[in-house]
Amino acid sequence: MILMVGLVAVAAWHALGTGSAAAESNLPDGWVSTPYGPLSPADTDFLVRVRQAGLWEMPAGEMAQTQAESNTVKTVGATLKADHHLLDDQVRKLAGQLNVTLPAEPNKDQQGWLAEMRVQYGSAFDQTFANRLRAAHGKVFTVVSGVRAGTRNDLIRGFAQTAVEVVMKHMTLLESIGNVDYNALPPPPLANGTGAAQGPESHRFLSGSRGALAFLGLAAVLLLATVLSRRSRPRRRLAAR
């Protein structure tokens, strides 16, 4: 009986100790195991997009100080520049911890938007600034919020929370300029409910099942130990007599 208890205890302990490791080793294609939790392709894309956003929004905010007509645009531009400077420091630090390669310059679309604004002044600049940046923030918000909702990585989760708050703040500030063309914004995406961005549901189920089995194993050990303890008490009393 004691041998049986020992075997059950070893099995339960093994399940607890290796369950998470097994889940890590069975990650979907494209996922990477890190000390902070699994890193998904969506997590990596999120870091790249945050870095990419800062590479063109900081110069755009700088342009606003000398090319905008509206004081509101100048203030919004200064805020965007300052906030993205902080985000840029954070995203580069996280990328180093998670071994993610980040871009070093704006992409072609962003370079085109900067070139467009570089030759504009006054109200024309204000119009382009508000609409280009508002549209870009709307696109990145869907990515950031999706990662915040589904990431399994502790570092990504904390940074995504910060990014969600910053992007929402920036969208509100850009809309306060008063000349955003909402009809030109892309329609909101339909929710598909598949959770495909963060991995198959079956993988999540299997990971959860390992934890449940380990818990049941430990519970069985405790129950069996309690029963054996109660049975041994009368024998000890008789021996004492």
N, C-alpha and C positions, 0 to 999 in steps of 0.2 A: 504493500500500500504506500509506504514511504517512497519507494522507487517510482511509483506512478505519479505521486505528487511532484517529485523532482523533475520527471520528464515533462509533465505539463507546464511547470514553471519555466523550464528551459525553452520550451516551444513558444510560450507567451512572450518571454523576454526577447527571444530571437525575432519574433514578429514585430515587436515594438522597435527594436534597434535597427532592423533592416527594412522595415516597411517603407519609410521615406526614401531610403537609399534605392530600393527597388523601383519606386515611383520615378526617382530622378533618372535611373538608367533606362527606363522605358518611355522617355520623353518623345513626343512626336518629332518628325523630321523638321530640321531648322531650329529647334530649341537647343539651348545651351544650359548646362548645369553651372550654377555659381554659388558661392558661399551665402548669398543673400536670397536664394530661391531661383527657380527656373527662369531663364530669360527667353522670351518668345520673339519671333520675327517682328511682331507688332510692337513689342517693347523697344527693339532696336530701331525700328522705323520712327518711333516716337522721339527718341533722342536725336536722330538725324534731322527730323523736321523742326524741332525746337532750335537746334543750332542753325539750320538753314534760314529760319524766320529771322533770327537776330542778325544774320549777315546782310540782310537788305533793309530791315526795319530800322536799325540803328543809323545807317546813312540817310534814310528817308527822314527820320526825325531831326537829323542835323540840317538837312536842306530846309526843313520847315522854318528854322530860325531866321533865315535870310530871304527866303523866296515866298513865304506865305503872306497873304494880306490880312487874314483874320488872326487876332490875338488868341482866339480859341484854338486854332490850328497850331499855332506856335507852342501853346501850352501842352496840347495833346502830343505833339511831336517830341517835346522835351521829356514828357512822362514815358512815352514808348521807348525812347532811347535809353533812359535810366533803368527802366524795368528790364529791358532785354540785355543790358549790360550785366545785371545781376544774374539773370537766367543763363546767360552765356557762361559765366564763371561756374555756375552749378552744373550745367550740362557737360562741360569739359571735364570737370572733376569726376562726375559719374561715369562718363565714357572711359576714363582711365581705370576706374575700379572694375568696370564690367568688360573691359577689353573691346570696346566698340569704336570703330573708325568713324570720325566725323568729317563732314565737308569743310573745305577751307575758303570757299568763295560762293557767292550767290549762284543759283542755277540760271539757266538761260531765260526763263520767264521773269525771274526777279531782276536780272540784269536789264531786261527790256523795260520793266516798270521804272527802274531807277533812271534809265536813259530818257524815258518819257518825261519824268518829273524834272530832270536836270535842266531842261530847256524851257520850263514853264515858270511863270511868276504871277503873283496876285491871285485873283479869283480862279484862274485856270488851274493854278497849282493846288489851291484849296480843294477844288472839285476832284481832281485826280487823286490827290493824297487821301481824301476821305473814302473814296470808292474803291481804290486799289487795296488799301489796307483793310477796310472793312470786309471785303470779299475774301481776302487771304485769311483773316482771322476766323471767319466762319468755317472755312475748309479745315483749318488746323484744329478747330474746337471739336469737330466730330472725331478726329483721331485721338486727341488728348483725353476727352471724356470716355471714349471707349477703352482706352488703356487703363485709365483710373478705375473703371468698373470691373475689369477682368484680369489685370496682371496678377501673377503669383510671386513677383519679385518685390521684396521689401523696399529696396532703394528706389525702384521705379514707382512704386505706389506712393511713396512720400513726395517724390518730385512731381508726379502727375497731379497730385492734389494742388501743389503750388501753381503748376502750369494752368490748370483749369481756372483757378481764381484770377490769375493774371490775364488770361485770354478773355474771360468774361468782362473783366474791368476794362480792357482795351476796346472791346466791341462797344461797350456803353459809352466810353469817351469819344470814340469815332462817330457814333450816332449823335452825340451831343453837338457836333459841328453843324448839323442841320441840313446837309446837302447830300446825304446818302441816297442813292437810287435803289430802293428795295426791290423794284421790279427786275433789276438786272442781276440780283443775287440768285444763285442756283436754288432750286426747291430742296427742302429737307429730305434726306434719304429715308426710305421706308425701312422699318425695323424688320429683319428677317427672323430674329429669334433663334438663330442656329448656334451662336457662340463660336463661329468658325475662327474668329480672329485669335482666340486664345486656346484652341485645341479641342479635340473630340470630347463629347460628353462621356463616352464610354471610358476614356482614360481617367476622367475625374471620378467616375463611379468606382473603377477598380482601385484607385488610390484610397478612396474613402472606405472601401470594403476591407482593405488590409488593416486599417486602423480599428474598424469595428471588430474584426476577428481577434486582434490582439487584446482588445478590451475584454471581450468575452472569455478569452483564455485566462487572463489574470483574475477575472471574477470567479471562474471555476476553481482556480487554485485557492483563492481565499475561502470559498465555500467549503471545499474539501478539507482544508486545514482546520476550519472551525469545527466541522463534524468530528474529525479525528481527535481534536483537543477535548471535546466534550466526552467522547467515549473513554478516553484515558483517565479521566478524573476518578470514577468509582474504583478502578483498579488500584490507584495510588492510595486511596483511603483504606481499602481492604488490606493492602500490604502493610500499612501503618499499624493496623490492629494486630 
